[in-house]
Amino acid sequence: MSKKTKSSRSKSKSKPAKAPKHVYYFGDGKADGAGSMKPLLGGKGANLAEMTRIGLPVPPGFTITTEVCTFFSENKRAYPRGLEAEVESALAKVEKSVGKKLGDKDRPLLVSVRSGARDSMPGMMDTILNLGMNDTVVGIVAKQTNNPRFAWDSYRRFLQMYGDVVMGVQKRAGEEHDPFESVIEQLKDGRYGNHHFPDVQLTVDDLKELVRRFKELIKDRTGKSFPQDARAQLWGSIRAVFGSWNNDRAVVYRRKYGIPHDWGTAVNVQTMVFGNMGETSATGVAFTRDPATGEKVFYGEYLINAQGEDVVAGVRTPHPIAKLADEMPAAHKALMKVRALLEKHFKDMQDLEFTVEDNRLYILQTRTSSRQFSIANPSPPRRKLAAVWRLVRARLPGTSS
C-alpha cells in the first residue's frame, strides 16, 4: 500500500462529520429549502420555500426544522448545539433583505412566528404577529408610518397573542370569556356603553389604554412582566411552538390518526406585512377554485384594515374575493396571477393566505386543499360551503400545516 493511499485514508478518517443544518432561509427569490422537504421543514415552511423559488411575493424569513422539535422534546426542552448561531445568521439575512433590525431604535423589524408540522393538524399553537413591538418601538412605528392608530393596534394585538400563547394567560375554570377579550369588552362598556362597539372604531387613546390593561393583566396572572427585549420575545415564541407539539389535544389527535410522535413541528419566523395599516391594506384567505364544486372560480374572503385572525374570528363580516377587484384593482390583478401560477406549479387546487400592505400583495401561505375532487375531475358531490369554511377556519390561525 502506498504512503499516498494511507495518507488519504488517514485524512478521511479524521475529517469531522458535517453538523446538521437546523435553520433554512427564504427570501428575495432564493430559498435554502424546497417544497419536497415537508418532513424536515413542515408543510408551511416547505411551501414558503417553494413559493419563494417560483418568484411569488413572499416576505423573507426562515424555518427552524422539525428535527429541532424532536431534539427539544427528547432532551428536557433543550436546543441542539449551534442553533442560536444559525438563527442569528438567518435573522441577519432577513434584516439585510428588508433594511430593518429586530429591536433596532431607528428601523425596527417586526416578525410573525408560526408552527408548521408536515401535515395539517389541530391542537398546535396560534400564530404570533407583530413580534418585536414594545414600549419604545410602538412610538417609532407610529412616527415612521405617520399612523399612530396602526402602531398601537399592532402592539395591543401582539400583547394579546403573546400573553395567551407564550405566557399562558388563558381562560380559567369558571370563566366564560377569554381574559383579554373581557378587558376589551370592559373598556368598550365603560367608554361607549356597548361591548359590541367595533374594534376598528377604537381610538388611539383607547388602544393605549388596552395596552396598559393588557400588561397589567399579564403581570397579575403570571407574576411576570411582559418582556420588552425583542430577542427574549423571539425565543419565548420559539419555545412555545416546540412545546405545543406535546399539548394534550395534539397528542390525542396523533394517537387517534396514527401520526408518529417523533415527527415534530417546524417553526416559521417571517417578516411582518400589515393588513391593518388603513384603507389601502387588507388580509384574506382564498381557494384557487370553488371548494365545494371544483368550478374554476376564485373563491375566498377578505377584510380591509385587518390582520389575519380577523377574517376568521367572526367579529367583522368579510367581503367576497370578487369585490377586491373594485376596492383594490391592482392587488386583485396580482392575486389572479398568483392563483394561476399556484395551480400550474402545484397541479392541484390550493388554499392560500394573503395580505395587502399599502396596495402591495404578499402571499403568506399556500397548501393543497382538502376536497373531494381533482382538477381533472371537478365534479364531486355537492357540499355546503359553510362546512368547507369550517375546515379552513379550524386551521387558521390556530393549527399547523
Sequence and secondary structure as in RCSB ss.txt:
>XXXX:A:sequence
MSKKTKSSRSKSKSKPAKAPKHVYYFGDGKADGAGSMKPLLGGKGANLAEMTRIGLPVPPGFTITTEVCTFFSEN
KRAYPRGLEAEVESALAKVEKSVGKKLGDKDRPLLVSVRSGARDSMPGMMDTILNLGMNDTVVGIVAKQTNNPRF
AWDSYRRFLQMYGDVVMGVQKRAGEEHDPFESVIEQLKDGRYGNHHFPDVQLTVDDLKELVRRFKELIKDRTGKS
FPQDARAQLWGSIRAVFGSWNNDRAVVYRRKYGIPHDWGTAVNVQTMVFGNMGETSATGVAFTRDPATGEKVFYG
EYLINAQGEDVVAGVRTPHPIAKLADEMPAAHKALMKVRALLEKHFKDMQDLEFTVEDNRLYILQTRTSSRQFSI
ANPSPPRRKLAAVWRLVRARLPGTSS
>XXXX:A:secstr
  HHHHHHHHHHHHS       EEEEETTEESS TT HHHHHHHHHHHHHHHHTT     EEEE HHHHHHHHHT
TT   TTHHHHHHHHHHHHHHHHT EET SSSEE EEEEEEESS BTT    EEEET  TTHHHHHHHHHT HHH
HHHHHHHHHHHHHHHTT     TT  S HHHHHHHHHHHHHHS TT  GGG  HHHHHHHHHHHHHHHHHHHSS 
    HHHHHHHHHHHHHHHTTSHHHHHHHHHHT  TTS EEEEEEE   S SSTT EEEEEESS TTT  S  EE
EEEES  HHHHHHSSS  EEGGGHHHH HHHHHHHHHHHHHHHHHHSS EEEEEEEETTEEEEEEEEE   S BT
TB       HHHHHHHHHHHTTTSB 
